[in-house]
Amino acid sequence: MNLKRVELLISGMVQGVGFRYYTYQKAQQLRVTGWVKNLPDGRVQVLAEGEREVLEEFISELKAGPNFSVIQDVNISWSESTGRFSSFEVTR
């Protein structure tokens, strides 16, 4: 397995449009672990772990976003998986 960790900082109209719940649903479908949360500056932060190919698909889904979102930028940082997460959560 090629397990990786990815941190995403997503900007645009991503708060108040169901983006965190959308992210949670996609993580459940793809069996990705980690978390998603809103940031005070209006961005959404995602920390996810899984197989590289699956995470690439996850990122593509998040770049599309839910219906009412507008994604302006996605900053992506890759690192090695820590195995720290057993599920995916929406945090505050």
Stockholm file with secondary structure:
# STOCKHOLM 1.0

chainA/1-92         MNLKRVELLISGMVQGVGFRYYTYQKAQQLRVTGWVKNLPDGRVQVLAEGEREVLEEFISELKAGPNFSVIQDVNISWSESTGRFSSFEVTR
#=GR chainA/1-92 SS CCEEEEEEEEEEECSSSSHHHHHHHHHHHHTCEEEEEECTTSCEEEEEEEEHHHHHHHHHHHHHCCTTCEEEEEEEEEEECCCCCSSEEECC
#=GC SS_cons        CCEEEEEEEEEEECSSSSHHHHHHHHHHHHTCEEEEEECTTSCEEEEEEEEHHHHHHHHHHHHHCCTTCEEEEEEEEEEECCCCCSSEEECC
//
